[in-house]
Amino acid sequence: MALPLLRIPGIPLAKQHQSFPSNTRRKATTAQAELETAVARTGGTGYQSPSVDVPSPTHKVIVHDRQRGIVHEFVVPEDQYILHTAEAQNITLPFACRHGCCTSCAVRIKNGKIRQPEALGISAELRDKGYALLCVGFPTSDVEVETQDEDEVYWLQFGRYFARGPVERDDYALELAMADE
């Protein structure tokens, strides 16, 4: 009985096909060992795909830090958070929770776009007005932003709920709370 030819990459066809007389039987273990050797030589599956380490597109990010009077300029891959990339480059930006739940790292977008699906600390209304959170923000283009005062952003988001105006910061209460940690 003639067996069909099996093309194994990396092994010339002449070496793959051998005729055996019909009365000679090859043991299954020998055939299996040859197949395993051929598969091992080709990388495990018989097919080697080219290396697919395609780098993510990068974007230039410019941050005007209003509190410190500094302008930071750095490059961020499209699939990385802006804050994390800045920190990896020894750039200090304001932050607190790192989870998109507060407004410490809030910025106002001057130019460009930021994707921020996890930004729970900013309402849809403020996002529509151009606010973003750097801790959970991914650049989708070159972007220029300006840091915001956390209290300003908080007031913009929640101020209408306070009848008597902005909430006064109680530094003594803050010190007590931090001493408990």
N, C-alpha and C positions, 0 to 999 in steps of 0.2 A: 504494500500500500504506500503510495507516494504522499508525503506530507507537503502542505503548502509552504512556500518560502516565508520565513519570518525575518523582516529587515530590522536589524538592531543597529541603531546609530553608533558610529565609532568603530564598527567591525566591518572590514571589507566583505562584500557579498560572497566572494569565492571561499572565504574561510567559514562562513556561516553554513553554507549548504554542503552537506556531505552525503553521498549515496551509501546506503548500507544494503547488503543483500537481504532479501525478504526473510531469510531464515535467521538473521542476526537480530537479536533484540537488545535494545539499550535499556539499561536500568533507569527508572524514573529519577532516581537520586542523582545520577550522572547528568542527565539533561537539566534537572533543576539547578545543580551546582553551576553548570555552564551559564544558564540564564541569569542566576544571581551574580555571577562574576561580570557578565556583560552589563547588567543593570547598574552594578556598583561603579563600573568604569564610566558610565554616562551620567552619574549624579543621582541615581536612585529611582528615577521614573522612566528612564529611556528618553526623556525630552528635557533639554536644558533651556530654560527661558533666559533671555538676556537679563542682566542685573537691572532691576527696576527701582533703583534708588534715585528717583527723580526728585530733585530738591523743590521744596515749595517756593512759589514766587515770593519775593521780598519787597517791602515797601519802606520808603524813607518816612520816619516819624519825627516831627518837630514838636516839642512840648515847651510851651512858655510857662514856666513856673512862676506865677505871680507872687507867691508868698516869699520866695527866695530871690526873686529878680534875676533868674537864670534861664537861659534857653538851652535845652538839650536837643541834640540831633543824633539819631541813631537809626539803624536798619532792623526791621522786624519781619520774620517770615510770616506769611499769611496764615499759617496754622498754629501760631503761638500767641499767647497773651502779651499785650504790650508791656504791662508792668513786669512780668517775669523776665522778659527779654531785656528790659532796661536794667533790672537788678543784676542779671548775668553780665552786663557790661559796666558794672559799678556805677550806675546812674541811680541816684536816690530821688524817688518820687513819693508824694503823699499816698498813704494807704492805711487801712485798719484791718478789716475782716478778711480780705483776699477772696471772698466768695461772692461778690456782687450784691451783698445785702445792705451795705451802708452807702454813704455818699462821700467818704473820705478821699477817694481817688477820682472823684467826679471831675470831668473836663467839659469844656464847651468846644465843639468842633468848629474850627474856622474854615478849613478846607479839607476835602476828602471824605472818606467814609469809613466807619467802624462797624463791624458786625458784633453784636453783643447779645446773643440769645439767652444768656444766663444772668443778665443784669436785673435782678429783682429789686434793687435799691433805687431804681429810677423808674418813674411812671412812664407809661406810653406817651403821655402828653409832653413830658420833658424830653424824651427821646426825639419826638417830632420837632421839638424846638432846637435840637442839635446837641443835647447833652449825652455823655457816654461815661462809662466806668472803665478805667484802664486795667483794673485787675481781671476783668472777664471780657475785655475787648480785643478783637482780632482786626488788624488793618485789612481793608479790601482794596485800598489804593494808597498812594502817598497821602499822608494826612498831617495836618497842622492843628494842634489843639492848645487850649489855654486852661490851666488849672483853675479851679473855682474854690471859693471859701465854702467849706462844708456847711456852715450855718446858713449861708445864702441859698444853697441848693435845697437844704432841708426846709427852709422857709418857703421857697418856691413850690415845693412838693406838698408840704403839710400845713403851711401858714394859714390857709383859709379855715382850718379846723380849730385854730386858737383864737378865741374871741378877744383876748387882751394883748395881742401882738406877739412878738418873738419871745421864746422861752429864754430866761436868763440862765446862763451857765453857772452852776454852783460848784466852784473849784474845791471847796471844802468837802462836799459830798463825793466829788470825783477822787480826791485824795483818799478818803475813807474806803471807797470801793476798790481802789487799786491796792491798798494796804492789805485787804482781805485775800488777795490772790496769791 
